[in-house]
């Protein structure tokens, strides 16, 4: 006697159904959960703290970076990401640091300073009343050293001003440099 196939089919579906149907039910449950979380977030007023109206981030330059690709959009989106991540936009201090070409020199018996060389951007430095031969000793009261000189662009790029101690023609001077 041959088994009745019609009797076996209802028994299998009563035990849990097909794997495809089960996957569909799981997918529907996940989508419902995501929709519920989104609705709850909107109801509670959850939003990006850095975003302005329409999800845009206002950049320091007055430009806006918004969703979607477009010409020049990649740089604006990178700036928006930096702003949202808590990174400050680079100041003109970065430009100042890039204009400097420094070499270590001995000042007195124990001190080392960093002399501004003629390879520096003298036009930019003249705006700060600096010139070739000036020796920088410290910035904001902290001595200069090779590691700090190597990272000077990063440091000054975060500042609007810095107080320097320098030596010019044997005379020690202090000066506040502003990066407007």
Residue pairs with C-beta under 8 A, 6 or more apart in sequence:
16 22
48 55
48 84
50 57
50 83
50 84
51 57
51 84
52 58
54 66
55 66
55 67
56 64
56 65
56 66
57 64
57 65
57 80
57 83
57 84
58 64
59 65
59 76
59 79
59 80
59 83
59 89
60 83
60 89
61 79
61 89
63 76
63 79
64 76
65 73
65 76
65 77
65 79
65 80
79 89
82 89
83 89
88 158
90 157
90 158
91 156
91 157
91 158
91 159
91 160
91 179
92 179
92 180
93 155
93 156
93 157
93 158
93 159
93 160
93 162
93 179
94 153
94 156
94 157
95 124
95 179
96 124
96 128
96 156
96 177
96 179
97 152
97 153
97 155
97 156
97 157
98 121
98 153
99 120
99 121
99 124
99 125
100 116
100 120
100 121
100 125
100 152
101 116
101 117
101 119
101 120
102 114
102 115
102 116
102 117
102 120
102 136
102 149
103 114
103 115
103 117
104 112
104 113
104 114
104 115
104 146
105 112
105 113
105 114
105 115
105 135
106 112
106 113
107 113
107 135
107 137
107 167
111 137
112 144
112 145
113 135
113 136
113 137
113 144
113 166
113 167
114 135
114 136
114 144
114 149
115 133
115 134
115 135
115 136
116 125
116 130
116 131
116 132
116 133
116 134
116 135
116 136
117 132
118 132
120 132
122 131
122 132
125 131
128 175
128 177
129 175
130 166
131 168
133 168
134 166
134 167
134 168
135 166
135 167
135 168
136 144
136 164
136 165
136 166
137 143
137 144
137 164
137 165
137 166
137 167
137 172
138 144
138 164
138 165
139 155
139 162
139 163
139 164
140 162
140 163
141 163
141 165
142 148
148 155
156 162
156 179
159 179
160 178
160 179
160 180
161 176
161 177
161 178
161 179
162 176
162 177
162 179
163 174
163 175
163 176
163 177
164 174
164 175
164 176
164 177
165 172
165 173
165 174
166 172
166 173
166 174
166 175
167 173
